[in-house]
Each structure stands twice: as structure tokens, then as C-alpha cells.
């Protein structure tokens, strides 16, 4: 093997190992409890929370973990039922619609709990902390899933 090939293979392996290490460090490969814990620690550190605010953040974290567990526990059931729908010669549209409505009802019920928990946390922040939280959310939105070209693509219009 030539020296160039050995160097290229070594660099590729090094990049792969680095990517996995960064993903694990950032919490992308962790459980939901670890990801939510990472988020709570980050909020505590960046917003410089008081003890009272930390208490509200802990309540919010506990509520989010409870919601995640509820969704996770039902995921298997919904996946199994959806797969069963596909095992028949024709799709039972009424059952598929019912399954979708059940999932949407579950999400609607959890979303109101999430909003209440987040409101309890955010209502106890000072204005400068709320501004910082808002900028963190907007920054996260801008850098999520799409890399650098998120907002550069032209928007399609329907006529």
C-alpha cells in the first residue's frame, strides 16, 4: 500500500472516531434522561438561575422525562398496530385513521402538560434571562438538522 493511501485511510478513521466522540459528548447518543439533563444543566449555566428558578427547572425536567416515558412506552404498541395494518391485502383505512387519531389525542394531552410545565419555569425568569432563553431557542432552531444551508434555499410558491 502506498503512503498516500495509508494517510487517507488514517485520516478517515480519525474523522469517524472524532465524530462519534463529539456526538456522544454532546448527548446525541444518550438516553432521553441524559439529553434532558444536559439541557437542564445548559440552561442553568447560561441563564445563571437562582435556587428558586432551579427548583422550577427541576420540575420542568421531571415533567419532560415523564412525557418522554409515556411516549416511549406506547411507541411499541403503535408500531405493532401500524405493521399489522400492512400485513393485510388492503389497508384498513378506518383502523389507520383511528390509530392516527389516538396518537394525536395522546400528543394533544401531553402538549398541554408540557406548555403548563414550561410556563411555570419561564414565568419565574427575569426579563434578561427570558431574552437569553429566546436567543438560545432561535439559535438552536437555526442550526438544527439542516447544516449551513437552512435558510438559503428559495421558498416554493403555489399558484
Beta strands, then each sheet from edge to edge (+ up, - down):
end
